[in-house]
Amino acid sequence: MSSSADGVLDWMTQQCAFSAKAMLRAISATRLVKNRAHLGQQIRPARGSVLASPEIAAYDPDPDYFFHWLRDSAIVIDALRVLYEDRTLGPDALDHISDFMQFSLDLCRLDGRVVAERGDFRRNVNADFLRHVRSEEELRQVTGDRALGEVRYNPDGTLDILRWARPQNDGPALRALTALRAWRLEAFRQRADLGVAEQLLEADLDYTFNHWRDACFDLWEEIRGYHYYTRLIQLAALVEGAEWLEQKGDAARSHAFRAAADDISRCLDAHLDKDASFYRAFLPDLVQPSTIPDTRRLDIAVVFGVIHAARSGDRHGVLDPKVLSTLLRLESLFTSEYKINQDRAADWGPAMGRYCGDVYFSGGAYYFSTLGVAQFYYLLAESLARLQAIEISLEQHEMFAGMFDATPEQAFNTPGGRRKLAEAALKRGDMFMATVRTHTPPTGELAEQFSRDDGVQTSAKNLAWSYAAFITAHAGRNAASRAIGNCC
């Protein structure tokens, strides 16, 4: 059954339009007010803030995601750029990006000592909730660049006073990548306050350069250690940041950033599993060791690292056979773990989660994970279509042949083989989009998760990251389709 016959392509177009509108509700949501009575807070989002979800919830049962996360906001704003580039949105999108940069720069200047010395941040907190509130000592340490490792903030631009898994060092690097991609748009440079953009970029890049060696928590906010996702995002930010600095004439810092990126690249190699078949999502913090089982090291975070870093070449990118092996292991894992994957149609991909043993809410599946895999295959299709010649390793030959049910000779050494291989990757991406379609309600609304047992939506409703993931996956398909059309 083809995607066209099944209506998947038409649905993608409609769902992308809805996702754009739904995602915009989370950006500069100044019309909303969140009352956190247990903390004595009334929060109205500021211009430039990005809510993880605009829903007013308080673990009743939906989680309270009325925060500005560094990671989520960078992903959402990058999707906004994509919408501008494909002309879904007009110049207003650039204004949103500018507001985001100003808001983000203001966050970099927050000082926890001011909150601690004022001494009243606990006054209106319910007595039975005080154990969840940060100590004055911890808040006093939030000064200088420590503000960038804060992970999440109140969307009114104030510090989050709740205890959380801090620091997480992927956020500043991911925001730097988002800002650099916006900077490359001539229309943005003509419209934006470049002074603000430069200050934010320098703050994020300097933080990444100064802290890439530090252990931190992962993007799921659960494990302290050294993380493939974080390191790959840091590497990409420093490489692209070095190019930006070189263009500005700052040769010394550019050289230092490139040297650090080389060091990170060597650290990434250490994530390769001992049997050399997949990348481990994390390496333990030897200072504060954990007792996380080895099965936890197979994680969709590796795939997110690859698509968010968007590196070219055959190492830590979509053409890396070890990344492909990691993805295939994940597909096998979730096929066996999730009931909804047991009897799926032959042309559906498996619904994807985060890792083995996930227990958060329903424990998956996740929309952004399933969409992330679709985007991965679209990026792979585009990369294969754009190759000027099939010059890849024997390992890659065998990997691609196995994935797309062809012998290496059929895949690479026949007329049109490159195009057929790219088309097979695109079709595989469509299979995951078909799965998302199956578990998306007629309204088009996307939560964080859909149940592994029956596909019913769970966890946060209207998750901005879910909508952003759909937008970037759809854009990836369009780019792959164009590349295939120009191929051979």
C-alpha positions as CSV (number, residue, x, y, z in Angstrom):
1,M,0.0,0.0,0.0
2,S,1.6,3.3,-1.1
3,S,1.7,6.4,1.0
4,S,-0.3,8.3,-1.6
5,A,-3.0,5.6,-1.9
6,D,-3.3,5.6,1.9
7,G,-3.7,9.3,2.1
8,V,-0.7,9.6,4.3
9,L,0.9,12.4,2.3
10,D,-2.3,14.5,2.3
11,W,-2.6,13.9,6.0
12,M,1.0,15.0,6.6
13,T,0.3,18.3,4.9
14,Q,-2.9,18.9,7.0
15,Q,-1.2,17.8,10.2
16,C,1.8,20.1,9.6
17,A,-0.5,23.1,9.2
18,F,-2.3,22.2,12.5
19,S,1.0,21.6,14.3
20,A,2.3,25.0,13.3
21,K,-0.8,26.7,14.8
22,A,-0.7,24.5,17.9
23,M,3.0,25.1,18.4
24,L,2.6,28.9,18.2
25,R,0.2,28.7,21.2
26,A,3.3,27.9,23.3
27,I,5.4,30.9,22.1
28,S,5.0,34.2,23.8
29,A,1.8,33.0,25.5
30,T,1.3,36.3,27.3
31,R,-2.5,35.8,27.4
32,L,-2.1,32.9,29.9
33,V,-1.8,32.9,33.6
34,K,-0.6,30.0,35.7
35,N,-1.5,30.0,39.4
36,R,0.7,27.7,41.5
37,A,-1.1,28.2,44.8
38,H,1.2,25.6,46.6
39,L,4.2,27.9,45.8
40,G,2.3,31.2,46.1
41,Q,3.1,32.1,42.5
42,Q,1.1,33.6,39.7
43,I,3.0,33.2,36.4
44,R,2.3,35.2,33.2
45,P,4.6,34.2,30.4
46,A,6.8,37.0,28.9
47,R,7.4,37.7,25.3
48,G,10.0,35.3,23.9
49,S,9.3,32.5,26.3
50,V,8.3,29.1,25.1
51,L,6.1,26.8,27.1
52,A,6.7,23.1,27.0
53,S,3.0,22.9,27.0
54,P,0.4,25.7,27.3
55,E,-2.0,23.4,29.2
56,I,-2.8,24.5,32.8
57,A,-2.2,21.3,34.8
58,A,-0.8,20.3,38.1
59,Y,-0.3,16.5,38.0
60,D,-4.0,16.1,38.2
61,P,-3.2,13.8,36.5
62,D,-1.4,15.7,33.6
63,P,2.0,17.0,34.5
64,D,2.8,20.7,35.0
65,Y,4.8,21.7,32.0
66,F,4.2,25.4,32.3
67,F,7.9,26.1,32.2
68,H,10.5,27.4,29.7
69,W,13.0,24.6,29.2
70,L,16.2,25.4,27.4
71,R,16.1,22.2,25.4
72,D,12.4,22.3,24.4
73,S,12.5,26.0,23.6
74,A,15.5,25.6,21.3
75,I,13.8,22.7,19.5
76,V,10.6,24.7,19.1
77,I,12.3,27.8,17.8
78,D,14.3,25.8,15.3
79,A,11.1,24.4,14.0
80,L,9.7,27.9,13.8
81,R,12.7,28.8,11.5
82,V,11.9,25.8,9.4
83,L,8.3,27.0,9.0
84,Y,9.7,30.4,7.9
85,E,12.1,28.8,5.4
86,D,9.3,26.8,3.8
87,R,7.0,29.9,3.7
88,T,4.4,28.4,6.0
89,L,4.9,31.4,8.2
90,G,5.9,35.0,7.3
91,P,8.1,37.6,8.9
92,D,6.3,37.3,12.2
93,A,8.3,34.1,12.7
94,L,11.5,36.1,12.6
95,D,10.0,38.5,15.3
96,H,9.3,35.5,17.5
97,I,12.9,34.3,17.1
98,S,14.2,37.8,18.0
99,D,11.9,37.9,21.1
100,F,13.2,34.4,22.0
101,M,16.8,35.6,21.8
102,Q,16.1,38.6,24.0
103,F,14.2,36.5,26.6
104,S,17.0,34.0,26.6
105,L,19.7,36.6,27.0
106,D,17.8,38.0,30.0
107,L,17.7,34.5,31.5
108,C,21.5,34.3,31.2
109,R,21.7,37.3,33.6
110,L,19.6,35.9,36.4
111,D,21.3,35.8,39.8
112,G,20.1,33.4,42.5
113,R,21.8,35.4,45.2
114,V,19.1,38.1,44.7
115,V,16.4,35.6,45.4
116,A,18.2,34.1,48.3
117,E,19.0,37.4,50.0
118,R,15.5,38.6,49.6
119,G,14.6,35.7,51.9
120,D,10.9,35.6,51.1
121,F,10.7,33.0,48.4
122,R,9.6,30.3,50.9
123,R,7.1,32.5,52.7
124,N,4.0,31.6,50.6
125,V,4.9,27.9,50.0
126,N,2.6,25.3,51.5
127,A,4.2,23.6,54.5
128,D,3.8,20.2,53.0
129,F,5.6,21.3,49.8
130,L,8.6,23.0,51.4
131,R,10.7,19.8,51.0
132,H,10.5,20.3,47.2
133,V,11.9,23.8,47.3
134,R,15.5,24.6,46.8
135,S,17.7,25.8,49.6
136,E,19.1,29.3,49.9
137,E,22.6,27.8,49.6
138,E,21.8,26.2,46.3
139,L,20.2,29.4,44.9
140,R,23.2,31.5,46.0
141,Q,25.3,29.3,43.7
142,V,23.2,30.4,40.6
143,T,25.5,33.2,39.6
144,G,27.5,34.0,36.5
145,D,27.3,31.3,33.8
146,R,25.7,28.9,36.3
147,A,22.4,30.5,35.2
148,L,22.8,28.7,31.9
149,G,22.8,25.3,33.4
150,E,19.5,25.9,35.2
151,V,17.6,23.6,32.7
152,R,14.2,25.3,33.1
153,Y,12.8,28.7,34.2
154,N,9.5,30.2,34.9
155,P,8.2,31.6,31.7
156,D,7.9,35.0,33.3
157,G,11.7,35.1,33.3
158,T,12.3,34.2,36.9
159,L,14.2,31.3,38.4
160,D,12.5,28.0,39.1
161,I,12.7,27.5,42.9
162,L,11.9,23.8,42.8
163,R,14.5,21.1,43.2
164,W,15.4,19.6,39.9
165,A,18.0,17.6,38.0
166,R,20.7,20.2,37.5
167,P,22.8,21.0,35.7
168,Q,22.0,19.8,32.1
169,N,24.5,21.1,29.7
170,D,22.9,20.3,26.4
171,G,20.6,23.3,26.5
172,P,23.1,26.1,25.9
173,A,24.7,24.2,23.0
174,L,21.3,23.4,21.4
175,R,20.2,27.0,21.8
176,A,23.5,28.1,20.1
177,L,22.8,25.8,17.1
178,T,19.3,27.2,16.9
179,A,20.6,30.8,17.0
180,L,23.3,30.1,14.4
181,R,20.8,28.6,12.0
182,A,18.7,31.7,12.4
183,W,21.7,33.9,12.0
184,R,22.3,32.4,8.5
185,L,19.0,33.8,7.3
186,E,19.6,37.1,5.6
187,A,16.1,38.2,6.4
188,F,16.7,37.6,10.1
189,R,19.9,39.6,10.1
190,Q,18.1,42.5,8.4
191,R,15.3,42.4,10.9
192,A,16.8,41.4,14.3
193,D,18.8,43.1,16.9
194,L,22.2,41.5,16.0
195,G,23.7,42.8,19.2
196,V,21.4,40.7,21.3
197,A,21.9,37.7,19.0
198,E,25.7,38.0,19.3
199,Q,25.6,38.3,23.0
200,L,23.4,35.2,23.4
201,L,25.6,33.2,21.0
202,E,28.8,34.1,22.8
203,A,27.2,33.3,26.2
204,D,26.0,29.9,25.0
205,L,29.2,29.0,23.1
206,D,31.4,30.1,26.0
207,Y,29.4,28.0,28.4
208,T,29.7,25.0,26.1
209,F,33.4,25.5,25.8
210,N,33.9,25.9,29.5
211,H,31.7,23.0,30.7
212,W,31.8,20.3,28.1
213,R,34.1,18.2,30.3
214,D,31.6,18.3,33.2
215,A,29.3,15.5,34.2
216,C,25.7,16.5,34.1
217,F,22.1,15.1,33.8
218,D,20.8,13.7,30.5
219,L,18.0,15.1,28.4
220,W,15.5,12.9,30.2
221,E,16.6,14.5,33.5
222,E,17.3,11.2,35.2
223,I,21.0,10.1,35.0
224,R,24.1,12.0,35.9
225,G,27.0,11.2,33.8
226,Y,28.5,11.8,30.3
227,H,25.9,11.6,27.6
228,Y,26.2,10.9,23.9
229,Y,23.4,13.4,23.1
230,T,24.9,16.2,25.1
231,R,28.4,15.6,23.7
232,L,27.3,15.5,20.1
233,I,25.2,18.7,20.5
234,Q,28.2,20.3,22.1
235,L,30.5,19.2,19.3
236,A,28.2,20.5,16.7
237,A,27.8,23.9,18.5
238,L,31.5,24.3,18.9
239,V,32.3,23.5,15.3
240,E,29.6,25.8,13.9
241,G,30.5,28.4,16.5
242,A,34.1,28.3,15.4
243,E,33.1,29.0,11.8
244,W,31.0,31.9,13.1
245,L,33.8,33.3,15.1
246,E,36.2,32.9,12.2
247,Q,33.9,35.0,10.1
248,K,33.9,37.7,12.8
249,G,37.7,37.7,12.8
250,D,38.2,36.0,16.2
251,A,40.8,33.4,15.1
252,A,42.0,32.6,18.6
253,R,38.7,31.5,20.0
254,S,37.8,29.8,16.8
255,H,40.9,27.7,17.1
256,A,40.2,26.9,20.7
257,F,36.6,25.8,19.9
258,R,37.9,23.5,17.1
259,A,40.4,21.9,19.4
260,A,37.7,21.3,22.0
261,A,35.5,19.8,19.3
262,D,38.3,17.4,18.4
263,D,38.5,16.4,22.0
264,I,34.7,15.8,22.2
265,S,34.9,13.7,19.1
266,R,37.4,11.4,20.8
267,C,35.1,11.2,23.8
268,L,32.2,10.3,21.6
269,D,34.1,7.3,20.3
270,A,34.2,5.9,23.9
271,H,30.4,5.6,23.8
272,L,30.7,2.7,21.3
273,D,29.6,-0.5,22.9
274,K,32.3,-3.2,23.6
275,D,30.9,-5.4,20.8
276,A,31.1,-2.3,18.5
277,S,27.4,-2.6,17.5
278,F,25.8,0.5,19.0
279,Y,26.4,3.8,20.7
280,R,25.7,3.8,24.5
281,A,23.6,6.8,25.5
282,F,25.7,7.5,28.6
283,L,28.9,6.7,30.4
284,P,28.8,6.8,34.2
285,D,30.1,9.7,36.4
286,L,32.9,8.1,38.3
287,V,32.7,10.7,41.1
288,Q,29.0,10.0,41.7
289,P,28.5,6.5,40.3
290,S,25.0,5.2,39.7
291,T,23.5,1.7,39.6
292,I,21.8,2.1,36.3
293,P,21.5,-1.3,34.4
294,D,23.3,-1.8,31.2
295,T,20.0,-2.1,29.3
296,R,19.4,1.5,30.0
297,R,22.2,2.5,27.8
298,L,20.3,1.8,24.6
299,D,18.3,5.0,24.3
300,I,16.5,7.0,21.6
301,A,18.6,10.0,22.8
302,V,21.4,8.8,20.4
303,V,19.0,9.3,17.4
304,F,18.0,12.7,18.7
305,G,21.6,13.7,19.0
306,V,22.2,12.8,15.4
307,I,19.1,14.7,14.0
308,H,19.5,17.7,16.2
309,A,23.3,18.1,15.6
310,A,22.7,17.5,11.8
311,R,26.3,16.6,11.1
312,S,27.4,15.7,7.7
313,G,29.8,12.9,7.0
314,D,29.8,9.3,8.0
315,R,30.6,9.7,11.7
316,H,27.9,10.5,14.2
317,G,25.5,11.2,11.4
318,V,22.8,9.4,9.5
319,L,25.4,7.5,7.4
320,D,27.2,6.2,10.4
321,P,26.7,2.4,10.4
322,K,26.9,2.3,14.2
323,V,24.1,4.9,14.5
324,L,22.1,2.8,12.1
325,S,22.8,-0.3,14.2
326,T,21.7,1.6,17.3
327,L,18.4,2.6,15.6
328,L,17.7,-0.9,14.5
329,R,18.3,-2.2,18.0
330,L,15.8,0.4,19.3
331,E,13.2,-0.6,16.7
332,S,13.6,-4.2,17.8
333,L,13.3,-3.3,21.5
334,F,10.1,-1.3,21.1
335,T,8.6,-3.9,18.7
336,S,8.9,-6.5,21.5
337,E,8.1,-4.2,24.4
338,Y,5.0,-2.4,23.2
339,K,1.7,-4.2,22.8
340,I,0.5,-1.7,20.1
341,N,3.5,-2.9,18.0
342,Q,2.6,-6.6,18.0
343,D,-0.1,-6.7,15.4
344,R,0.6,-3.5,13.4
345,A,0.1,-3.3,9.7
346,A,3.0,-4.4,7.5
347,D,3.6,-0.8,6.3
348,W,3.7,0.8,9.7
349,G,6.9,1.3,11.6
350,P,7.0,0.4,15.3
351,A,5.8,3.1,17.8
352,M,9.0,4.3,19.5
353,G,9.7,5.2,23.1
354,R,12.8,6.4,25.0
355,Y,14.6,3.3,26.5
356,C,14.0,-0.1,28.0
357,G,12.1,0.0,31.3
358,D,10.7,3.5,31.0
359,V,8.0,4.1,33.6
360,Y,7.2,7.8,33.3
361,F,3.4,8.0,33.0
362,S,2.6,5.1,30.5
363,G,6.2,4.5,29.7
364,G,5.8,5.5,26.1
365,A,5.3,5.4,23.2
366,Y,6.3,9.0,22.5
367,Y,5.2,11.1,19.6
368,F,8.6,12.9,19.4
369,S,10.5,9.6,19.4
370,T,8.4,8.1,16.6
371,L,8.6,11.3,14.6
372,G,12.3,11.6,15.3
373,V,12.9,8.2,13.7
374,A,10.8,9.3,10.7
375,Q,12.9,12.4,10.4
376,F,16.1,10.3,10.7
377,Y,15.1,8.2,7.7
378,Y,14.2,11.2,5.7
379,L,17.6,12.7,6.4
380,L,19.1,9.4,5.4
381,A,17.2,9.4,2.1
382,E,18.3,13.0,1.4
383,S,21.9,12.2,2.1
384,L,21.9,9.1,-0.1
385,A,20.2,11.0,-2.9
386,R,22.8,13.8,-2.7
387,L,25.9,11.5,-2.8
388,Q,27.8,12.2,-5.9
389,A,29.1,8.7,-6.0
390,I,28.6,5.6,-3.9
391,E,31.8,5.7,-1.9
392,I,31.0,4.1,1.3
393,S,32.5,1.3,3.4
394,L,31.8,-2.4,3.2
395,E,30.1,-2.1,6.6
396,Q,27.8,0.5,5.2
397,H,27.1,-1.6,2.1
398,E,26.1,-4.5,4.3
399,M,24.0,-2.3,6.7
400,F,22.1,-0.6,3.9
401,A,21.5,-3.8,2.0
402,G,20.1,-5.5,5.1
403,M,17.9,-2.6,6.0
404,F,16.4,-2.2,2.6
405,D,16.2,-5.9,1.6
406,A,18.7,-5.8,-1.2
407,T,22.1,-7.3,-1.9
408,P,25.0,-4.8,-2.0
409,E,25.3,-5.3,-5.7
410,Q,21.6,-4.5,-6.2
411,A,21.8,-1.5,-3.9
412,F,24.9,0.2,-5.2
413,N,26.2,-1.3,-8.5
414,T,23.2,-1.1,-10.8
415,P,21.8,1.8,-12.7
416,G,19.6,3.9,-10.5
417,G,20.7,2.0,-7.4
418,R,21.4,5.2,-5.5
419,R,17.9,6.5,-6.2
420,K,16.3,3.2,-5.2
421,L,18.2,3.2,-2.0
422,A,17.1,6.8,-1.2
423,E,13.5,5.9,-2.1
424,A,13.6,2.9,0.3
425,A,14.8,5.1,3.1
426,L,12.0,7.6,2.4
427,K,9.4,4.9,2.3
428,R,10.8,3.7,5.7
429,G,10.3,7.2,7.1
430,D,6.7,7.1,5.8
431,M,6.0,3.9,7.7
432,F,6.7,5.8,11.0
433,M,4.5,8.7,9.9
434,A,1.8,6.2,9.2
435,T,2.1,5.0,12.8
436,V,1.8,8.5,14.1
437,R,-1.2,9.1,11.9
438,T,-2.9,5.9,13.4
439,H,-2.5,7.2,16.9
440,T,-3.4,10.9,16.2
441,P,-7.0,11.9,17.0
442,P,-9.1,13.6,14.4
443,T,-8.4,16.9,16.2
444,G,-4.7,16.7,15.3
445,E,-3.7,17.3,18.9
446,L,-0.4,15.7,20.0
447,A,0.3,14.9,23.6
448,E,3.7,13.8,24.9
449,Q,2.9,10.0,24.9
450,F,0.4,7.5,23.6
451,S,0.0,4.3,25.5
452,R,2.1,1.3,24.7
453,D,-0.9,-0.9,25.3
454,D,-3.8,0.8,23.5
455,G,-2.5,4.0,21.9
456,V,-4.5,6.4,24.1
457,Q,-2.8,9.7,24.7
458,T,-1.1,10.1,28.0
459,S,1.2,12.6,29.9
460,A,1.2,16.3,28.9
461,K,-1.4,17.4,26.4
462,N,-0.4,19.6,23.4
463,L,3.3,19.2,23.9
464,A,5.2,21.8,21.9
465,W,8.1,19.4,21.2
466,S,5.7,16.9,19.7
467,Y,4.4,19.6,17.2
468,A,8.0,20.7,16.5
469,A,9.0,17.1,15.8
470,F,6.2,16.8,13.3
471,I,7.2,20.0,11.6
472,T,10.8,19.1,11.2
473,A,10.0,15.5,10.1
474,H,7.6,16.8,7.4
475,A,10.2,19.3,6.2
476,G,12.7,16.5,6.1
477,R,10.4,14.5,3.9
478,N,10.0,17.4,1.5
479,A,13.8,17.9,1.3
480,A,14.3,14.2,0.7
481,S,11.7,14.1,-2.0
482,R,13.3,17.1,-3.8
483,A,16.7,15.5,-3.5
484,I,15.4,12.2,-5.0
485,G,13.8,14.0,-7.8
486,N,17.1,15.6,-8.7
487,C,19.0,12.3,-8.3
488,C,20.5,10.3,-11.1
